[in-house]
Amino acid sequence: MSRRLALLLAFLVVACTFDPAGIGPSVLLDGSADAVASLDRSLDGPRPADQGPDATALDILGPVDGPDLGPTTPWWDTAWKRRRKLTFLNKSGQQDLNGFPVLVVLDSQRVDYGAMDKDGKDIRFVDADQSTVLPHEIERWQAGSASHVWVRVPQIDKLSDVDHIWLYHGNPAAADGQQAAQVWGTDSTGVWHLDGDYKDSSTLTNHATNHGAGNTPGLVAGAQELKGSQYIELPNVASLDLDELSVSLWVKSSQVWDGADWPGNATLVTRATAGWCSHDWTIFAGRDATDSGNAGRVIVANGACTGSGWEPRFSSGTGLNDGAFRHLAYTRSKAGDNRLYVDGKQVATMQDDGSSVAADRPIQVGGEQYHSGGSYLVGVIDELRMAKVVRPAAWIEAEHRAGKDLLVSYGAEEIAP
């Protein structure tokens, strides 16, 4: 019971006390200083800061606390009985992220699976305005264990750790609310989760074909394991033939990367072409011309040949074949601005003349069949994406943090009033 309510109750008890003769109120309400002081002394606890040392219980009574009225933030739809606030930890973000796909990782510590549909059909994501329902895609649902869901957020504010959305659930009558293609927007030309299949979640449905890769646990749900002679092939379509692009993926390998700077030990992602300049662009693993032995670099080559006939290339630092998942991203603008990122940080740049090689072969992932020996990866690939725009550094840094489950803070569960 609050102190104010205790004061009010005590006052009412005193006010209703009558003398034995039935003539009127007892001496406790005779208005004497002793009577009021007696009431004041009977109620312990500190006085409010704005009251002086001579204040009495009647002086400090003030407004009385009301009943608990439940959540103070309006409720989107009371057919959904439970919700949690999801706050974005983007204090380091140097740019607003518009239309960003956020990874939401749920487990028995973050959500009550017993209050949800067994397949997650009743989950909904609602913007901070308590009105806008956000599109989401369930990559994998495992009631009682880890579930991975992607949700498109209209804007994540830069330099903020208070920007938020809401996760609603607890409506057994709700139909499945997924809108997978809308999560990824029109800039995406391919989103391959590689969680047991090779489907593209983007609006373009550029589904891939598997050539021997196998399912394995990944960083986000499942991934694909390659053992040195397998690869995954994307369709040879115009929507993936890009002069301006962004490519990102997660890679884990402990393969020895000591192959020469062309073609290296392992192809990660490549768009091959016929002829001397044999790639429009490629991301591979090995060493550059200045290394010897197991360098463990990621190298990017662009297929616009120089006067000497060699393709321009640039590389990361060493030691990336350490058996840990690494986030890699490559961007290229139409003006020939090439950038390479590792684990959300820009590690190398290269300027070319802006020209490109006409692509005539499909993109291959984890290996390729055009070089002698194949240049195949021994390792795991997860969450491959392509876009027809140059993703900014802040976006790529947030992609890395999202994949590591470091972008979202999960609030306490609230129940509908």
N, C-alpha and C positions, 0 to 999 in steps of 0.2 A: 504494500500500500504506500502511495506517495505521501510525503510530509504534508502537502497542502490538503489532501483528502483527509488525513488524520486530524488536522486542525479543524476542518469543517465538521467532522463527526463529533469531535469533542465539544465544539461550540453548540451543536444541536442538542447534545446530551445535557449540557448546562442550561440551555435555554428552556428545556422542557422539565426542569427540576422545580417542584413546588414545595412550599413549606407544609408541615403536617396539618396546619389549621385550614388549609385550602383557600387561604386568602389571596395568594398570588405567588409569584416566583420567590424562590428561597433567597437567602442573603447572598448566594453566589452571584446573583445578578443585581445586587443592590447598587451597582455603579461605583463601589469603593475601589480604591487602588489595590487593596489587598486581594479582593476577589479576582480582578483581572490578572494580577501578578501570580496568583495561585494557579490559574489556568495556564498561564505562560510557562511556569516552571514545570508543569506536568507534561509538557511536550518537549522532549530533548531534540537535539540536532542543531546544526548551525543555522544562523539567521541569514537571510539573503544579503548580498553585499551592499545593496542600496539602503539598508535599514541601520540606524544608529544603535548604540549600546543600550539605549533606553526603550527601544521598540518592544511592544508587547505582542502576544499571540494574536490579538485582534488586529493589530496594525499590520502584521505580516501575512495575514490569511490569504489575500490576493485571489487570483483565479484558481479554480479547482481543475486538476487534471481530468481529461475526458477519457472515455473508453478507448481501447486499441481498435482503430478503424481499418487495420490491415495495410497492404502496400500503399505507399503514398504516390507512386507513379501509376497513371491510368493503365488499365488492363486492355489489351488489344481485343480479345474475344474470350469471354468467360466459358465458352464451350471447351476451351483448352484450360485445364485446371492447374497447370504448373508452368513455371518459367524460371530462367536464369539469365542474368545479365552477362554478356560476353564483352569484355573491355579490351581494346587493342593497345598493346604495349609498344607504341611507335614513337617513343620519346626521342630516339635517335634518327627518325626518318626526316630527311631534308626536303621532302616534297609530298604534297597531297597525292594519294593513290586513288585514282578514279576507276571504278569498275573492277576492283581487285578481287580475285578469287582467294578467299581465306580458307585455310584448313581448320576444321573443328574436330578435335580428337576427344571422343567420349569414352569413359570407362566407369566402373562401378563406384569410383571415388568422386566422379564429377556429375553423375546423373543416377537417378533411381530407375534402373531398367524395369523394375517391377511395376512402375507407374506408366510405362510406355508400351506402345504396340510392339509386338515381338519382332517385327521387321522394320521398325522405325517409321512406319507410314504416317504417324501423327505428328512428326516434328515439323515445325515451321520456324522460319527466321524472320523477324520483324525489325525494321529499322527503328532508330531512337524516337522517331515521330509517333510510334505506336499505331501506325497506319499502313505503311508500305511493306508488303510481304516480299521477301527477297528470294530469288531462285536458288535452289540448292541441288546438289547431286550426291547421292550416297555411293561412295566408292566401295566400301565394305561395311556391312552391319553384322556385329557379333554381340548379341545380347549377353551381358555379363562379363564381356571382355572388351577389347579395344575396337571401337568403331571409328571410321574415317569418313567425314562428310565435308564437301566443298560448298561454300556459299559466296555468291557475288555481292560485294558491298559497294554501294554507290560511291562512297568516299571514305577513306581513312585519313584523318587529319594528320598533317605533319607535326612533329615535335609535341605529340600528345600521348598521354596515358590515361585519358578519361573518355575519349570517343568510344562509342559502344553500339551494340545491337542487342536483341533479345532472342533467346531460344525458348520456344513454347512447345509443350507436349502435354499428354494426359487427356486426349480426346479419343476414346475407343471407336467412335463412329467416323473418324476422319479417313478420307481416301488418301492414297499416295499423292503427295504434293510435289514430287520432283519435277524440275525443269532443267535437265542436265545441260542441254545445248546453250541455254541462256546464261548459264554460269560463266561461260568462257568468252562470250562476246564476239563481235564481228571481226576483231583484229586477229583472233586466233585462227590459224590454218590447220592446226592439228594438236590434239591433246590425247596422249596415249598413256593411261595409267599403268598398263602392263601388269595388272592384277589378275592374272589367270586368263586374260584374253588380249587381243590386239586391236580392239575397237578404238576408234577416234571419238571422243566425247564432244568435239566441236560441232558447229552447225554444218560443216562440210562432209562429215562422216568419211574421212579419208582412212578407212580401216587398213591395217597393216597385215602382212603375211609372215608367218613364222617359218623359219628354216632351221629347226632343231633346238631352239632355246627351250629352257624348262622353267616351270614355276618354282619360286623360292621366296622366303620371307624378304620383304623389302624395308625401306625406310618408312614408306607410307603404305600400309597394307602389304600386298604382294608385289613381286618384281620378277624380272627374267634373268636367269643365270645362263651364261655362255661359257663354254669349256674349251674354246680354242678352235672350233671348226663350224660354229653356228653363226647365224645372223638373222636379223629381222629386216624386212623390206617394206618400205612405204610405197604407195601407188605412184606411178609416173604420171602425174596430173599437173595441169597448169597452175592450180592453186598452191602447189609446193615449189614451183619454179620462180624464185624470188630474187630480185636484184637488191632489195632492202629487206632485212629479216632479223629475227631474233630466234636463237635456238638455245634451249636449256634442258638439262637432264641431271640426274643423280647417278654417280658411278662409284662402285666399290671394287677394288682390285688389289691383289698383292703380287700380280704378275711382274716378272722382271722386265722393265722397260729400258732396254739398252740398245734397241735397234737404231739404225742410222736415221738421220733426220728425214729421209724419204725412202720407203713409206712408213718407217717406224715399226713398232711391235704390234700395235693394236689400233684398228679403226674404231672410233667411238661413234661418229655420225659423219656421213659423207654423201655428197652428190657427185657422182662420177660422170665423166664425159669421155668420149673417144678422142684419141690424138695425143700429142706431146703434152699439152696442158691438160692433164687427164682428170682434173676435178674442177667443177665450178667452185666448190669450197669443201673443205674437209676439216674435221677435228679428230686428231689421232694422238697416240701415246708413244713416247720413245725418248730420244735425245736429239738435241740440235747439233749443229756442226762443231760447236766449241766443247761439247761434252765427250767424256769417255766413260764406258761402263754404264751401270744402272742409274741413269739420271732421274727417271720418274717424272718426266715433264709431260704436260699437255701442250700440244702444238696445233696451231691453226694455219692452214694454207688457203690462199685465195687463188683461183685458177686463171686470173688475168696475167699472162706471162710477161716477164720483163724482157728487155732487149737481149739478154743472155739466154732466154728460153726457160729460166727457172721461175717457178711460181713463188710469189711473195709469201713469206711465212713469219710467224712470231710465236713466242712460247711463254708458258708460265714458269714459275720457279720449280725447283726439284722436289722429289720426295712425295709426290701425290699418290703413289702406288703403295700406300701404307696400310691397306686393309680396312680403311674407314670410308664411310659414305662421304663423297665430295660433291658439292653442287657446282656444276660448270655451266657457264652461259657465254654465248658468242653473239655479238651484234655487228651488223654491217649496214651502213647507210648508202644511199645511191651515189653520194659524193665520194665514196671509198674510205670512209672512216670505220676502221675495224677495231673492236674492243673485245678483250677476253676477261672474264670474271671467274674467280674461284672462291667458293664459300661466301658469296655476296660482296666480295671486294674486287675492284678492278686491278688486274695484275699486269696487263700488257696492252699496248695499242699499236696500230700500224696504219699508215695512210697509203692507199694505192690510187691509181688514176681514175677509179670509178668504173672502169670497164668490167665486163664479165664474160664468162664462157657460156655459150648456148648449151643448156643441159639436155642430154638425150638419153639419160639412164636414170632409173629410180634411186631414191635415197636409200642407203643401207645403214644399218645400225648394228654395232658390235662386231663388224667384220665386213669384208667385201670380197667379191669373186673375180675382180679384174686384174689384180696384181699377182705376180708369182708368189705363192705361199699364202696369199689371202689376207695377211695382216689382221688376224683375228684376236679378239679380246678374250682373256680369261678373267671373268669377273661377273658383276651384277649391274644391271641398268634398271632404273626406276624413273617414273614420272618424266617422260620425254614430251617436250612441247615445242611448237613452232608458231611464229607470228609474222605477219607481213609488215610490222612496224619495228622501229628500234625502241626496245624497252629502255627506260631511263635507269640510271644506277640505283635510285631509290627503290624502284620496282624490283630489281634483281636482288637487292639486299633483303627486301621483305619476302620474296620468294624463298630465299635461303632460310630466314627465320621461321617462316610458316612451316616449311618442311621439317624443321627441327622442333616444332611445337613450342616456339618461343614468342609467338605473336599475340596470343590470346590469354587473358586472365578470366577464370571461370568464377562467377559469383555464386552466392548461396541460393538454394532453391526457395522459391516463393510459391504460395498456394493462393488460388483465386479467392477473393472475398466472397 
